Amino acid sequence: MQIEVRVIAGASRCEVFPLNEERTSLRVKLTCPALERRANRQLCEILSKYFGVPKKYVRITLGEHSQHKRIEVTQPFSP
């Protein structure tokens, strides 16, 4: 699943706001500053909890150095 995310780094608390009903577009507030990829790491951690998957299944595919990012969330394989 591909998700469009707008990140607001350095906020007073972490929050996730869905911008549509399918949860394919989100606004995410993060407490970490956008330095040394700290905000990106926190973003992946927050989204893994939000979607209920381990962190290794959430990755940034576009916008590593931007507020507008494309995130890929994959489901763990279950036989």
Chimera marker file (.cmm) of the C-alpha trace (Angstrom):
<marker_set name="trace">
<marker id="1" x="0.000" y="0.000" z="0.000" r="1" g="1" b="0" radius="0.5"/>
<marker id="2" x="1.328" y="3.442" z="-0.981" r="1" g="1" b="0" radius="0.5"/>
<marker id="3" x="0.548" y="6.383" z="1.302" r="1" g="1" b="0" radius="0.5"/>
<marker id="4" x="1.089" y="10.101" z="0.746" r="1" g="1" b="0" radius="0.5"/>
<marker id="5" x="2.262" y="11.795" z="3.965" r="1" g="1" b="0" radius="0.5"/>
<marker id="6" x="2.816" y="15.412" z="4.935" r="1" g="1" b="0" radius="0.5"/>
<marker id="7" x="5.203" y="15.580" z="7.888" r="1" g="1" b="0" radius="0.5"/>
<marker id="8" x="5.348" y="18.362" z="10.464" r="1" g="1" b="0" radius="0.5"/>
<marker id="9" x="8.572" y="17.912" z="12.446" r="1" g="1" b="0" radius="0.5"/>
<marker id="10" x="9.273" y="19.528" z="15.809" r="1" g="1" b="0" radius="0.5"/>
<marker id="11" x="5.648" y="19.518" z="17.007" r="1" g="1" b="0" radius="0.5"/>
<marker id="12" x="4.733" y="19.446" z="20.682" r="1" g="1" b="0" radius="0.5"/>
<marker id="13" x="3.254" y="15.917" z="20.401" r="1" g="1" b="0" radius="0.5"/>
<marker id="14" x="2.967" y="13.045" z="17.907" r="1" g="1" b="0" radius="0.5"/>
<marker id="15" x="-0.329" y="12.805" z="16.045" r="1" g="1" b="0" radius="0.5"/>
<marker id="16" x="-1.643" y="11.156" z="12.873" r="1" g="1" b="0" radius="0.5"/>
<marker id="17" x="-4.500" y="12.761" z="10.937" r="1" g="1" b="0" radius="0.5"/>
<marker id="18" x="-6.085" y="10.814" z="8.055" r="1" g="1" b="0" radius="0.5"/>
<marker id="19" x="-6.962" y="13.170" z="5.201" r="1" g="1" b="0" radius="0.5"/>
<marker id="20" x="-9.285" y="10.704" z="3.466" r="1" g="1" b="0" radius="0.5"/>
<marker id="21" x="-11.363" y="7.677" z="4.451" r="1" g="1" b="0" radius="0.5"/>
<marker id="22" x="-9.070" y="5.129" z="2.772" r="1" g="1" b="0" radius="0.5"/>
<marker id="23" x="-6.108" y="6.310" z="4.909" r="1" g="1" b="0" radius="0.5"/>
<marker id="24" x="-3.965" y="6.738" z="1.772" r="1" g="1" b="0" radius="0.5"/>
<marker id="25" x="-3.201" y="10.377" z="2.589" r="1" g="1" b="0" radius="0.5"/>
<marker id="26" x="-2.057" y="11.402" z="6.077" r="1" g="1" b="0" radius="0.5"/>
<marker id="27" x="-0.759" y="14.397" z="7.992" r="1" g="1" b="0" radius="0.5"/>
<marker id="28" x="1.687" y="13.359" z="10.713" r="1" g="1" b="0" radius="0.5"/>
<marker id="29" x="3.051" y="15.563" z="13.505" r="1" g="1" b="0" radius="0.5"/>
<marker id="30" x="6.368" y="14.426" z="15.001" r="1" g="1" b="0" radius="0.5"/>
<marker id="31" x="8.240" y="15.609" z="18.091" r="1" g="1" b="0" radius="0.5"/>
<marker id="32" x="11.693" y="14.917" z="16.629" r="1" g="1" b="0" radius="0.5"/>
<marker id="33" x="13.401" y="17.669" z="14.637" r="1" g="1" b="0" radius="0.5"/>
<marker id="34" x="14.218" y="17.118" z="10.974" r="1" g="1" b="0" radius="0.5"/>
<marker id="35" x="17.913" y="16.598" z="11.711" r="1" g="1" b="0" radius="0.5"/>
<marker id="36" x="20.069" y="13.555" z="10.988" r="1" g="1" b="0" radius="0.5"/>
<marker id="37" x="17.016" y="11.544" z="9.820" r="1" g="1" b="0" radius="0.5"/>
<marker id="38" x="15.536" y="11.478" z="13.325" r="1" g="1" b="0" radius="0.5"/>
<marker id="39" x="12.127" y="12.580" z="12.053" r="1" g="1" b="0" radius="0.5"/>
<marker id="40" x="12.162" y="9.876" z="9.349" r="1" g="1" b="0" radius="0.5"/>
<marker id="41" x="12.901" y="7.183" z="11.921" r="1" g="1" b="0" radius="0.5"/>
<marker id="42" x="10.148" y="8.456" z="14.188" r="1" g="1" b="0" radius="0.5"/>
<marker id="43" x="7.746" y="8.622" z="11.226" r="1" g="1" b="0" radius="0.5"/>
<marker id="44" x="8.327" y="4.944" z="10.379" r="1" g="1" b="0" radius="0.5"/>
<marker id="45" x="7.861" y="4.007" z="14.039" r="1" g="1" b="0" radius="0.5"/>
<marker id="46" x="4.598" y="5.983" z="14.376" r="1" g="1" b="0" radius="0.5"/>
<marker id="47" x="3.176" y="4.598" z="11.122" r="1" g="1" b="0" radius="0.5"/>
<marker id="48" x="4.066" y="1.018" z="12.047" r="1" g="1" b="0" radius="0.5"/>
<marker id="49" x="1.993" y="1.400" z="15.220" r="1" g="1" b="0" radius="0.5"/>
<marker id="50" x="-0.808" y="3.175" z="13.312" r="1" g="1" b="0" radius="0.5"/>
<marker id="51" x="-1.110" y="0.352" z="10.742" r="1" g="1" b="0" radius="0.5"/>
<marker id="52" x="-0.280" y="-2.475" z="13.170" r="1" g="1" b="0" radius="0.5"/>
<marker id="53" x="2.771" y="-3.845" z="11.340" r="1" g="1" b="0" radius="0.5"/>
<marker id="54" x="6.420" y="-4.222" z="12.413" r="1" g="1" b="0" radius="0.5"/>
<marker id="55" x="8.735" y="-1.277" z="11.615" r="1" g="1" b="0" radius="0.5"/>
<marker id="56" x="10.606" y="-3.215" z="8.949" r="1" g="1" b="0" radius="0.5"/>
<marker id="57" x="7.440" y="-3.233" z="6.785" r="1" g="1" b="0" radius="0.5"/>
<marker id="58" x="7.258" y="0.586" z="6.633" r="1" g="1" b="0" radius="0.5"/>
<marker id="59" x="9.689" y="2.431" z="4.362" r="1" g="1" b="0" radius="0.5"/>
<marker id="60" x="10.031" y="5.823" z="2.725" r="1" g="1" b="0" radius="0.5"/>
<marker id="61" x="10.038" y="5.446" z="-1.062" r="1" g="1" b="0" radius="0.5"/>
<marker id="62" x="10.003" y="9.128" z="-2.057" r="1" g="1" b="0" radius="0.5"/>
<marker id="63" x="10.796" y="12.387" z="-0.267" r="1" g="1" b="0" radius="0.5"/>
<marker id="64" x="13.555" y="11.359" z="2.132" r="1" g="1" b="0" radius="0.5"/>
<marker id="65" x="14.526" y="15.047" z="2.571" r="1" g="1" b="0" radius="0.5"/>
<marker id="66" x="11.095" y="16.632" z="2.118" r="1" g="1" b="0" radius="0.5"/>
<marker id="67" x="7.956" y="17.287" z="4.159" r="1" g="1" b="0" radius="0.5"/>
<marker id="68" x="5.921" y="15.504" z="1.467" r="1" g="1" b="0" radius="0.5"/>
<marker id="69" x="6.717" y="11.818" z="1.432" r="1" g="1" b="0" radius="0.5"/>
<marker id="70" x="5.475" y="8.621" z="-0.161" r="1" g="1" b="0" radius="0.5"/>
<marker id="71" x="5.476" y="5.679" z="2.244" r="1" g="1" b="0" radius="0.5"/>
<marker id="72" x="5.146" y="2.005" z="1.383" r="1" g="1" b="0" radius="0.5"/>
<marker id="73" x="3.490" y="-0.221" z="3.976" r="1" g="1" b="0" radius="0.5"/>
<marker id="74" x="3.617" y="-3.951" z="3.276" r="1" g="1" b="0" radius="0.5"/>
<marker id="75" x="1.893" y="-6.721" z="5.170" r="1" g="1" b="0" radius="0.5"/>
<marker id="76" x="3.908" y="-9.536" z="6.764" r="1" g="1" b="0" radius="0.5"/>
<marker id="77" x="3.567" y="-12.784" z="4.820" r="1" g="1" b="0" radius="0.5"/>
<marker id="78" x="1.314" y="-15.311" z="6.573" r="1" g="1" b="0" radius="0.5"/>
<marker id="79" x="1.096" y="-18.790" z="5.012" r="1" g="1" b="0" radius="0.5"/>
<link id1="1" id2="2" r="1" g="1" b="0" radius="0.2"/>
<link id1="2" id2="3" r="1" g="1" b="0" radius="0.2"/>
<link id1="3" id2="4" r="1" g="1" b="0" radius="0.2"/>
<link id1="4" id2="5" r="1" g="1" b="0" radius="0.2"/>
<link id1="5" id2="6" r="1" g="1" b="0" radius="0.2"/>
<link id1="6" id2="7" r="1" g="1" b="0" radius="0.2"/>
<link id1="7" id2="8" r="1" g="1" b="0" radius="0.2"/>
<link id1="8" id2="9" r="1" g="1" b="0" radius="0.2"/>
<link id1="9" id2="10" r="1" g="1" b="0" radius="0.2"/>
<link id1="10" id2="11" r="1" g="1" b="0" radius="0.2"/>
<link id1="11" id2="12" r="1" g="1" b="0" radius="0.2"/>
<link id1="12" id2="13" r="1" g="1" b="0" radius="0.2"/>
<link id1="13" id2="14" r="1" g="1" b="0" radius="0.2"/>
<link id1="14" id2="15" r="1" g="1" b="0" radius="0.2"/>
<link id1="15" id2="16" r="1" g="1" b="0" radius="0.2"/>
<link id1="16" id2="17" r="1" g="1" b="0" radius="0.2"/>
<link id1="17" id2="18" r="1" g="1" b="0" radius="0.2"/>
<link id1="18" id2="19" r="1" g="1" b="0" radius="0.2"/>
<link id1="19" id2="20" r="1" g="1" b="0" radius="0.2"/>
<link id1="20" id2="21" r="1" g="1" b="0" radius="0.2"/>
<link id1="21" id2="22" r="1" g="1" b="0" radius="0.2"/>
<link id1="22" id2="23" r="1" g="1" b="0" radius="0.2"/>
<link id1="23" id2="24" r="1" g="1" b="0" radius="0.2"/>
<link id1="24" id2="25" r="1" g="1" b="0" radius="0.2"/>
<link id1="25" id2="26" r="1" g="1" b="0" radius="0.2"/>
<link id1="26" id2="27" r="1" g="1" b="0" radius="0.2"/>
<link id1="27" id2="28" r="1" g="1" b="0" radius="0.2"/>
<link id1="28" id2="29" r="1" g="1" b="0" radius="0.2"/>
<link id1="29" id2="30" r="1" g="1" b="0" radius="0.2"/>
<link id1="30" id2="31" r="1" g="1" b="0" radius="0.2"/>
<link id1="31" id2="32" r="1" g="1" b="0" radius="0.2"/>
<link id1="32" id2="33" r="1" g="1" b="0" radius="0.2"/>
<link id1="33" id2="34" r="1" g="1" b="0" radius="0.2"/>
<link id1="34" id2="35" r="1" g="1" b="0" radius="0.2"/>
<link id1="35" id2="36" r="1" g="1" b="0" radius="0.2"/>
<link id1="36" id2="37" r="1" g="1" b="0" radius="0.2"/>
<link id1="37" id2="38" r="1" g="1" b="0" radius="0.2"/>
<link id1="38" id2="39" r="1" g="1" b="0" radius="0.2"/>
<link id1="39" id2="40" r="1" g="1" b="0" radius="0.2"/>
<link id1="40" id2="41" r="1" g="1" b="0" radius="0.2"/>
<link id1="41" id2="42" r="1" g="1" b="0" radius="0.2"/>
<link id1="42" id2="43" r="1" g="1" b="0" radius="0.2"/>
<link id1="43" id2="44" r="1" g="1" b="0" radius="0.2"/>
<link id1="44" id2="45" r="1" g="1" b="0" radius="0.2"/>
<link id1="45" id2="46" r="1" g="1" b="0" radius="0.2"/>
<link id1="46" id2="47" r="1" g="1" b="0" radius="0.2"/>
<link id1="47" id2="48" r="1" g="1" b="0" radius="0.2"/>
<link id1="48" id2="49" r="1" g="1" b="0" radius="0.2"/>
<link id1="49" id2="50" r="1" g="1" b="0" radius="0.2"/>
<link id1="50" id2="51" r="1" g="1" b="0" radius="0.2"/>
<link id1="51" id2="52" r="1" g="1" b="0" radius="0.2"/>
<link id1="52" id2="53" r="1" g="1" b="0" radius="0.2"/>
<link id1="53" id2="54" r="1" g="1" b="0" radius="0.2"/>
<link id1="54" id2="55" r="1" g="1" b="0" radius="0.2"/>
<link id1="55" id2="56" r="1" g="1" b="0" radius="0.2"/>
<link id1="56" id2="57" r="1" g="1" b="0" radius="0.2"/>
<link id1="57" id2="58" r="1" g="1" b="0" radius="0.2"/>
<link id1="58" id2="59" r="1" g="1" b="0" radius="0.2"/>
<link id1="59" id2="60" r="1" g="1" b="0" radius="0.2"/>
<link id1="60" id2="61" r="1" g="1" b="0" radius="0.2"/>
<link id1="61" id2="62" r="1" g="1" b="0" radius="0.2"/>
<link id1="62" id2="63" r="1" g="1" b="0" radius="0.2"/>
<link id1="63" id2="64" r="1" g="1" b="0" radius="0.2"/>
<link id1="64" id2="65" r="1" g="1" b="0" radius="0.2"/>
<link id1="65" id2="66" r="1" g="1" b="0" radius="0.2"/>
<link id1="66" id2="67" r="1" g="1" b="0" radius="0.2"/>
<link id1="67" id2="68" r="1" g="1" b="0" radius="0.2"/>
<link id1="68" id2="69" r="1" g="1" b="0" radius="0.2"/>
<link id1="69" id2="70" r="1" g="1" b="0" radius="0.2"/>
<link id1="70" id2="71" r="1" g="1" b="0" radius="0.2"/>
<link id1="71" id2="72" r="1" g="1" b="0" radius="0.2"/>
<link id1="72" id2="73" r="1" g="1" b="0" radius="0.2"/>
<link id1="73" id2="74" r="1" g="1" b="0" radius="0.2"/>
<link id1="74" id2="75" r="1" g="1" b="0" radius="0.2"/>
<link id1="75" id2="76" r="1" g="1" b="0" radius="0.2"/>
<link id1="76" id2="77" r="1" g="1" b="0" radius="0.2"/>
<link id1="77" id2="78" r="1" g="1" b="0" radius="0.2"/>
<link id1="78" id2="79" r="1" g="1" b="0" radius="0.2"/>
</marker_set>
